[in-house]
Amino acid sequence: MLDTIERFSLVGARESICVAASGGKDSLALLYILNKHYSVDALSVDEGIAGYRDISLFDLKEFCKKYAVPLKIVSFEDLGAKRLDEQDPDHPCSVCGVLRRKALMKYSRGYDVIATGHNLDDEAQTVLMNLLRNQTHLLARQGPRTPPSEGIAARIKPFYLTPEREVRAYCLLMNITTNFAECPNVVKSFRWKVGEALNDLEVARPGAKLSIVEHLLSQTFVDDHDSVVCTRCGGPASGKLCRACKLVVVQ
Amino acid sequence: MNVYVERSDEHKELAFSGSVQELLDTLKINPQTVLVLKNDLLVTEDEALVDSDDVKVITVVSGG
């Protein structure tokens, strides 16, 4: 991971770092390593899924107490939205993803960078999902460091080239406690299906995930979709309102 | 052999000896999705298992 930080110049000198932390294995391993080398704060989003997020938030709170990492927890209600449990949307992962990104973007203002626990598996899945949806313009936003814009922190992904299995193994070896908790919505998601297909491909052809992501890095993609400013929150949008504000207004 | 599978929270008693890879094949589990502990030590897929081993199959894939 430190090699990835160096290879892509993910953290500049004196940059302040906020770590997006759910309490799962990726974010706790990320917090553990970054906290050894930098001064970091943790930011978590409680989307309101009973029996799931409370388990990982417990692990996160214990971790932050043990390693003296300042922690801020925000909720969907803080954005003016309902808890995900109360929304019952047709596509819960899409709604959750939009609101989580919005919360992280909003509450990491003031930091230079926000680090997320996205790993090699996540990135390979996202490449395939964007190709399968013919949304290739989104590939331009998928690098290990997304530059800052209009008060929004730069987003960095230190586990960009680290396989998910290695992150989990690191947690086991370093005694980082992560209780297994599965979101009840996860198996309904397109990402889940793509992830299963990629795991089968990786067995048949070891290195497949890394090849997908290294190929992405070797290409130049252009995001030619116009981006404007959301009239409600001032964040980036493709129309009058950003996707998060559309969801909040509808509720 | 006592095998605990984390994702399904199941304990199984199996008569088995062979490699970790063969155990995962028997359980129909993709090795990309798990890590295996033999007597609480992390092992690779070529590790030999015998009937008296205590085995834990730990989930790798993110739950959300």
HADDOCK unambig.tbl for C-alpha pairs under 7 A between the chains (distance, minus, plus):
assign (segid A and resid 164 and name CA) (segid B and resid 60 and name CA) 6.72 0.50 0.50
assign (segid A and resid 165 and name CA) (segid B and resid 60 and name CA) 5.71 0.50 0.50
assign (segid A and resid 168 and name CA) (segid B and resid 60 and name CA) 5.96 0.50 0.50
assign (segid A and resid 181 and name CA) (segid B and resid 63 and name CA) 6.05 0.50 0.50
assign (segid A and resid 182 and name CA) (segid B and resid 63 and name CA) 3.89 0.50 0.50
assign (segid A and resid 182 and name CA) (segid B and resid 64 and name CA) 6.09 0.50 0.50
assign (segid A and resid 183 and name CA) (segid B and resid 63 and name CA) 5.45 0.50 0.50
assign (segid A and resid 183 and name CA) (segid B and resid 64 and name CA) 4.99 0.50 0.50
assign (segid A and resid 186 and name CA) (segid B and resid 63 and name CA) 6.62 0.50 0.50
assign (segid A and resid 186 and name CA) (segid B and resid 64 and name CA) 5.44 0.50 0.50
assign (segid A and resid 199 and name CA) (segid B and resid 32 and name CA) 5.83 0.50 0.50
